[in-house]
Amino acid sequence: MKLKTLAVVALAPAALIFLGGCGGNDNDKNATSTTPTTKTVGAPGAKVSFVAPKNGSTVGRTVTAKVNLSGFKLAPSQVGKPAKQGEGHLHFALDEGKYDLPKYSGANGKLAVKLGVQGKYSPSVTPSITYKNLPPGNHKLDVYLANNDHSNTGVETSTSFTVKSGATSSGSASSGGSGGGGY
């Protein structure tokens, strides 16, 4: 009897290891998971492109960036709500977020502080943003289409430009707005 008990106790850890490995295979259609899954919401067919500043352009220390959108609706009243395919807002990131602070991106930067994303991106519910007091040199501006819940749709583009020394105004196209957050 003691020998049977000893064998069961000795084999128990091996059985647990074996059973622990079961059910984790993505190909097992009968496996269940206790981990909640997050549904990714993309924006199929959506496109975003920069109108200003043009890629490779030289601009002043104040730059108003403007984008064109297709297949995606800016939805200011839905920010912070659940993701809905084809609507949301924009996340601009200048030099990987280095200039996404109130000092540079104004109202959008203030909103980034409020959301805890300053230094990462500047959110916007308009198709434009203005950066001021940029240092001379080469810069890269990315824009991402974001779902209402701030998750990334996977649709993005970028433009690169040079801020010239001693310049005070931008040579970029006028956007007709300040690019304020408006959340």
N, C-alpha and C positions, 0 to 999 in steps of 0.2 A: 504494500500500500504506500509506504514512504517513497519507494522508487517511482511509482506513477505520479505522485504529487510533485516530486522533484523534477520529473520530466516535463510536466505541465508548466511549472514555474520557470524552468529553463527555456522553454519554447515560447512563452508568452511575449517577451520583447521582440522576438523575430516575427511573430504573427502580427504584432502592432505595426512594425515597420512595413511589412508587406501590405497590410490593409490600409495603412496611411498613404501609401503610394497609389491606391486605387481611386478612381473617380476624378482624377485631375486631368485626364486626357481630354483635350478639346474635341476629339473625334468620338467620344463616348456620349451618344445622344441621350442616354438615360441618367447621366450624372447630374446631380443637383449641386448648386453652389449656395453657400450661406453668405457669400460676399456680394453686396449690392453692386449692380453694374450701372454705369452711367451711359446713357445713350448719347452718342456723338451726333450733333446736328450740324451738318455742313450747309453749303449754299451751292448746290449743283447749278451750273450755268451762270452763276454770278461772276462779274468781272469788275475790276477796279484798275484805273490807270491815272497817272499824274498828268494834269494839265499844266501845272506849274509847281515848282520850278522844273524846267526842262532838264532832262538828263545831260550832264556835262556843261551846264550853264554856269556863268559867273554872276553872282548876285551881291547885294549889299548885306549889312549886318542884321537887317530885318527882312525876314523871308515869309511870305504868305504862300503856303502850299495849298493847292486845290486839286481835288480828284474828281473824276467822272465815275459813276457807278451804273451798272446795268445788271438786272436780275436780282437786285437787292434793295430793300426799302429801309431807309433810316427811320427808326421808330422811337423817338425821344420819350414818349409816355410809357414805353414798355421796358425801359432800362431796369435791370435788376429782377425782372420777372423771368419765368421759364423760357428756355430757348424755343424759338419757333422758326422753322426753316424759311430762309429768304428775308428775314428782317433782323434788325439789330442796330449797331452803331459802329464807330471806327476806333481803332487804337493806332495812334501815330507814335513812332519811336525814332527819335533823332540820335544818331550815333549810338545805337543799342540802348537808348534811354538816358544817356548822359545829360541831355539837355531837356529832359521832360520834368522840369521843376518850375514852380511859379516864376522864378527870376527870368526864365527864357520863354516858357509857353503860356504865360499869363493865366487866364481863367481856366484853361484846360489843365495847366499845371496845378492850380489850386484844387481842381476836382480830383486830380491824381493823388494829391495829399489826402484829401477827404476819404478816398477809396483805399489808401494805403499802397498805391502802385507808383508813387513818385520815383523817378530814376529808372523806371521800367518802360512806361509808356504814358502818353497823354490821351485820355478818352475824348471823343467828340461825337456830337449828334448832328453835326453839320459836315458838309463835304470839304471843309477847309480848316486850317489852323495857321496861326501866326506865331513865329518864333522871333524874339528880339534879342539884341545884344550878343549875337553869335560871334565867336572869335574867328579871325581870318583863318582860312585853310579849307581842306576838303572835308565834306560832310556827306553822310548817307542817311536818307529819310525813308523809313519803311512805313507802310500802312497795312493794317490787317482788318478784314471784315470780322466783326465780333458779334456773337449772338447776344440776345437780350441779357442772358446770365453771365456775360463777359467771356464765355468760352470762345475759342478761336474756331472759325469756320474752315480754316485751311486756305482761304483765298487771300492773297497778299500780293504786293508789288513794292518796288522801291525806285528811288531816283537818287542820283548823286550830283552834287553841285559844289562850287567853290565860292566861299565868301572872300571877297577881295579886301585887302588891307585898306584902312582909311575910309571905306565905304560906309554910308549911314542909311541908305535906302535900298530897297529891293528892286531888282529888275524883273521880278516875277509878275505874272498876270494878276490883276485885281480879282478878288474873290467876291466882293460885294458884301463882305461880313467880317467880323472879327475872329470867327472860329471859336467863339466861347462855348463852354461846355454845355450849358442849358439843361443839365440833368434835372 
